[in-house]
Amino acid sequence: MAVKKSLGTRLTELLGFKGDNEEFFEELEDRLTASDIGARTAMELVDSLRSGPYGKRLREPATLLEALNEQLLPVLKETTLEPVPGELNVRLVLGVNGVGKTTTIAKLASYYASHYDLSGVVLAAADTFRAAAVEQLSLHGERLGLRVVKQGSGADPAAVVYDAITSASARGDDLVIADTAGRMHNRANLVAELGKIDKVIRRACDESRYRKILVIDGTTGQNGLRQAETFHEAVGLDAVVLAKYDSSSRGGVLVPIARELGIPCAFLGNGEGYRDLVPFNSERYVADLLELR
């Protein structure tokens, strides 16, 4: 399998382009699109550059990178998703199968437990359609020393979340992080199921302490945008976490997610360890994306 080129590499190759200005902009748009930024967002970025103050200087390496940096930074959005200690907080974690959702939940639990003065963190195994998901989350909970609320295979996911929230409230725990099924083959059922879970949480937790987080795989390109559109339609997302960022060739999928859907990023997954989760920083992300040194 060919190694995917980073945007920085694609831009470096473009700087030797011999065509006229219009051909240059068309090639730039193609290279932005191929770097997961997407056709619509790439077209809008290039239109801004075409009408901007740089002119032919865009063919100079430093100028092109500076111009793209100026275009991208205002687009990206950051969020901290800070919990409120002493109160019940809920984080509903969503994502399709295979994106690293369950591992990301464990990383989130580790991050929150180590960075905030919380009385307790509880994991809710509400992906009841995959027995392996419940087992995996249970193993993470055991390793992290966290309680996991679960039921039998095929149980009602909303009931699992409800049990986790009510037991956390009774015990004085501050944070519930809930896993969910990631089936995308039937959009209507997915939306209905997540809507039911969302309704249960809204009844049991103050909305100001409830956040919905989508995990996307940094290696899947524009599929990440389509996934964000589906889950945002279902429950309204508060943030995304970009998993497998260390393997993604610094793909630009966060740009269209922010530009087209207005969804901020909270964390980047940088490895397999529980501590390999870093808060999202837009300046560092753009520097990585463009390979600025």
C-alpha positions in Angstrom: 0.0 0.0 0.0 1.4 3.4 -1.0 2.2 5.8 1.8 -0.2 8.7 1.8 1.5 12.0 1.2 1.1 14.8 3.7 -0.2 18.2 2.7 3.2 19.8 3.3 4.8 17.4 0.8 2.1 18.0 -1.7 2.6 21.8 -1.4 6.4 21.4 -1.7 5.9 19.5 -4.9 3.6 22.2 -6.2 6.1 24.9 -5.9 7.9 23.7 -9.0 4.7 23.8 -11.0 5.3 25.3 -14.5 1.7 26.2 -15.6 0.1 29.6 -15.7 -1.6 31.2 -12.6 -5.0 29.7 -13.2 -3.5 26.2 -13.6 -1.6 26.8 -10.4 -4.7 27.5 -8.5 -6.5 24.5 -9.9 -3.6 22.3 -9.0 -3.5 23.8 -5.5 -7.2 23.1 -5.1 -6.7 19.4 -6.2 -3.9 19.0 -3.6 -5.9 20.5 -0.8 -8.8 18.2 -1.7 -6.5 15.1 -1.7 -5.3 16.0 1.8 -8.7 15.4 3.3 -9.7 19.1 3.4 -12.5 18.2 0.9 -13.6 19.7 -2.4 -16.0 22.4 -1.0 -13.6 23.7 1.6 -10.6 23.5 -0.8 -12.5 25.5 -3.4 -13.4 28.2 -0.8 -9.8 28.4 0.4 -8.4 28.8 -3.1 -11.0 31.4 -4.0 -9.9 33.4 -1.0 -6.3 33.1 -2.0 -7.0 33.9 -5.6 -8.7 37.2 -4.6 -6.2 38.0 -1.8 -3.2 40.3 -1.7 -0.5 37.8 -2.5 -0.8 37.5 -6.3 2.1 35.7 -8.0 4.0 35.6 -4.8 1.9 32.6 -3.8 4.4 30.5 -5.9 7.1 31.4 -3.3 7.3 28.6 -0.6 7.2 30.9 2.4 4.4 33.1 1.0 2.1 30.1 0.1 2.6 28.6 3.6 2.0 31.9 5.3 -1.2 32.5 3.2 -2.6 29.0 4.0 -1.7 29.4 7.6 -3.7 32.7 7.7 -6.7 31.0 6.0 -6.8 27.9 8.1 -6.2 29.2 11.7 -9.5 31.2 11.9 -11.5 28.2 10.7 -10.4 25.7 13.3 -12.1 25.7 16.6 -10.9 24.4 20.0 -12.8 23.3 23.1 -11.7 22.0 26.5 -14.8 20.1 27.6 -14.0 20.8 31.2 -16.2 18.9 33.7 -17.6 20.6 36.8 -16.2 19.0 40.0 -18.8 18.3 42.6 -21.5 17.9 40.0 -22.7 15.1 37.8 -21.2 15.4 34.3 -21.9 13.1 31.3 -19.8 12.6 28.2 -21.6 10.6 25.5 -19.0 9.2 23.1 -19.9 8.3 19.6 -18.2 6.9 16.5 -18.3 4.1 13.9 -16.8 0.7 14.6 -13.0 0.6 14.1 -12.2 4.3 14.8 -10.7 3.6 18.2 -13.7 4.8 20.2 -13.4 2.4 23.1 -9.7 3.0 23.6 -10.4 6.8 23.3 -13.0 6.5 26.1 -10.3 4.9 28.3 -7.9 7.8 27.4 -10.6 10.3 28.2 -11.3 8.7 31.6 -7.6 8.7 32.4 -7.2 12.3 31.3 -10.2 13.6 33.3 -9.2 11.6 36.4 -5.7 12.9 36.4 -6.4 16.6 35.5 -9.5 17.4 37.5 -10.5 16.9 41.2 -13.3 14.5 40.5 -14.8 12.3 43.2 -15.3 9.4 40.7 -15.3 8.5 37.1 -17.7 5.8 35.8 -17.8 4.1 32.4 -21.1 3.0 30.8 -20.8 0.1 28.4 -23.8 1.0 26.2 -22.4 -0.6 23.0 -24.5 -3.6 23.8 -24.6 -4.9 20.2 -20.9 -6.0 20.3 -20.0 -8.3 23.2 -16.4 -7.5 22.5 -17.0 -3.8 23.1 -18.4 -4.5 26.6 -15.4 -6.8 27.3 -12.9 -4.3 26.0 -14.4 -1.4 28.1 -14.5 -3.6 31.2 -10.8 -4.5 30.7 -9.9 -0.8 30.4 -12.0 0.0 33.5 -10.1 -2.8 35.5 -6.7 -1.4 34.4 -7.6 2.1 35.3 -9.4 1.2 38.5 -12.7 2.6 37.4 -16.2 1.2 37.8 -18.0 0.0 34.6 -21.7 -0.2 34.5 -22.9 -2.9 32.0 -25.7 -5.3 31.2 -26.1 -8.4 29.1 -25.5 -8.6 25.4 -28.4 -7.0 23.4 -29.6 -4.9 26.4 -31.2 -1.6 25.8 -28.3 0.9 25.5 -30.4 3.8 27.0 -31.1 1.6 30.0 -27.4 1.0 30.5 -26.7 4.8 30.4 -29.6 5.4 32.8 -28.3 2.9 35.3 -24.8 4.4 35.1 -26.1 7.9 35.7 -28.4 7.0 38.6 -25.8 4.9 40.3 -23.2 7.7 39.8 -25.6 10.2 41.3 -26.3 7.9 44.3 -22.6 7.3 44.9 -21.6 10.9 44.5 -19.5 10.3 41.3 -18.8 13.3 39.2 -18.4 11.9 35.7 -20.1 9.3 33.5 -18.5 8.5 30.1 -20.8 6.4 28.0 -19.8 4.2 25.0 -22.3 3.7 22.2 -22.8 1.4 19.2 -21.2 2.6 16.0 -23.3 0.9 13.4 -23.7 3.1 10.3 -25.5 0.7 7.9 -28.9 1.8 8.9 -29.0 5.6 9.4 -32.7 5.7 10.6 -32.1 3.2 13.4 -28.8 4.8 14.4 -30.5 8.2 14.7 -33.5 6.8 16.6 -31.2 4.9 19.1 -29.0 7.8 19.8 -32.0 10.1 20.1 -33.3 7.8 22.8 -30.0 7.8 24.8 -29.8 11.6 24.4 -33.3 12.0 25.8 -32.5 9.8 28.8 -29.3 11.8 29.6 -31.1 15.2 29.2 -33.7 14.1 31.8 -31.1 12.9 34.2 -28.3 15.5 33.9 -28.1 19.3 33.6 -27.6 20.2 30.0 -24.7 22.5 30.9 -22.7 19.5 32.1 -23.6 17.2 29.2 -21.4 16.9 26.1 -21.5 14.7 23.0 -18.2 13.7 21.5 -17.5 12.1 18.2 -14.3 10.0 17.7 -13.0 10.0 14.2 -10.1 8.1 12.7 -7.4 10.4 11.4 -6.6 8.0 8.6 -10.0 7.7 7.0 -10.1 11.0 5.2 -13.4 12.4 4.0 -15.3 9.6 5.6 -14.7 11.5 8.9 -16.7 14.4 7.6 -19.6 12.2 6.5 -19.6 10.5 9.9 -19.6 13.9 11.6 -22.6 15.0 9.5 -24.6 11.8 10.4 -23.9 12.0 14.1 -24.4 15.8 14.3 -27.8 15.3 12.7 -28.6 12.6 15.2 -27.8 14.4 18.5 -25.9 17.6 17.8 -22.2 17.2 18.5 -20.2 19.4 20.9 -16.7 18.2 19.9 -14.7 15.7 18.0 -11.6 13.7 19.0 -9.2 12.9 16.2 -7.8 9.4 17.0 -4.8 7.8 15.3 -3.3 11.2 14.7 0.2 9.8 14.9 -0.7 7.6 11.8 -2.7 10.1 9.8 -0.1 11.9 7.7 -1.6 15.0 9.4 -4.8 14.7 7.3 -6.9 17.9 7.1 -10.3 16.5 7.9 -10.7 18.7 10.9 -10.8 21.7 8.6 -14.1 20.9 6.8 -15.6 19.6 10.0 -15.0 23.0 11.6 -15.8 25.1 8.5 -18.9 23.3 7.3 -20.4 22.0 10.5 -18.9 24.4 13.1 -17.8 21.6 15.4 -14.6 22.1 17.4 -11.9 19.6 18.2 -11.1 18.7 21.9 -8.3 16.2 21.7 -5.8 14.4 19.5 -5.0 10.7 20.0 -1.2 10.3 19.6 -0.6 6.6 20.5 -2.0 3.6 22.3 -1.2 4.5 25.9 -3.8 5.9 28.3 -1.9 9.1 28.5 -1.5 9.5 24.7 -4.3 12.0 24.5 -3.4 15.7 24.1 -5.7 18.8 24.1 -6.2 20.2 20.6 -4.3 23.3 19.7 -5.1 24.8 16.4 -1.7 26.5 15.9 0.2 23.3 16.4 -2.3 21.4 14.2 -1.9 23.8 11.3 1.9 23.8 11.7 1.8 19.9 11.5 -0.6 20.0 8.6 1.6 22.4 6.6 4.8 21.0 8.0 5.9 24.4 9.1 9.3 24.4 10.8 
